[in-house]
Amino acid sequence: MKTSACTRPRDHLRLFLPTRTPGGSDDWHEITAGDKPAVCVQAPDLGYAQQLYLRHRAALRREGHGPDDVSFIVDVAVLISDCARAARRAWRERADDDSFGQMGLRYIGTPAGLRGLLDDIYSAQVADGVSLSALAGYNTIDEIISAVDAREAMPLPAWSVSSR
């Protein structure tokens, strides 16, 4: 995919954040302007996520749908800091937290590295979008949104945002 200063791969990536509804259940809120239904999965690594993505698209074709009729979203838990060393240190300090036992992709590093990962996820056809959450509650959702520089961000609902 050709990339310019105006259009980056992550500009096409659908972005979701965890939210907690008034009833206390966890849900996802899209902060980009997607118009298709989405299916969200967890994967232990990018290779497995890509395999799931390709299987998902093939299954849609077999069922007579277009491969782009449903967006494929992968969960990514993030812990970001100004420098990678500080992010790794923060991760080690929280290693006993229950969220570290969860299956799924994790990114621990800098905001620039996270933006690069998101570009790669879309360019390499790993997923059509990501659901971002704060790993071990280290970052606020606002910090994560600022880090990914989400264009056309939609307002969050009045519900509280969870760090799921």
Number of C-alpha atoms within 10 A of each C-alpha: 8 7 10 8 5 6 10 18 19 24 18 17 24 23 28 21 23 20 23 19 16 10 7 10 8 14 14 17 17 20 19 19 14 14 10 11 10 15 13 15 17 17 18 14 13 17 11 13 24 18 14 19 21 17 12 17 18 15 14 16 14 11 9 9 13 13 16 13 14 17 22 25 23 27 23 22 23 24 26 26 21 11 13 16 13 15 20 17 13 17 20 11 10 16 13 11 13 9 16 15 9 12 13 17 17 20 18 21 20 21 24 14 17 19 18 15 15 23 19 16 22 21 19 13 15 23 27 22 27 25 21 25 26 24 24 20 17 18 16 15 18 8 15 20 17 10 17 21 14 18 15 10 13 13 10 13 12 10 12 13 20 18 21 17
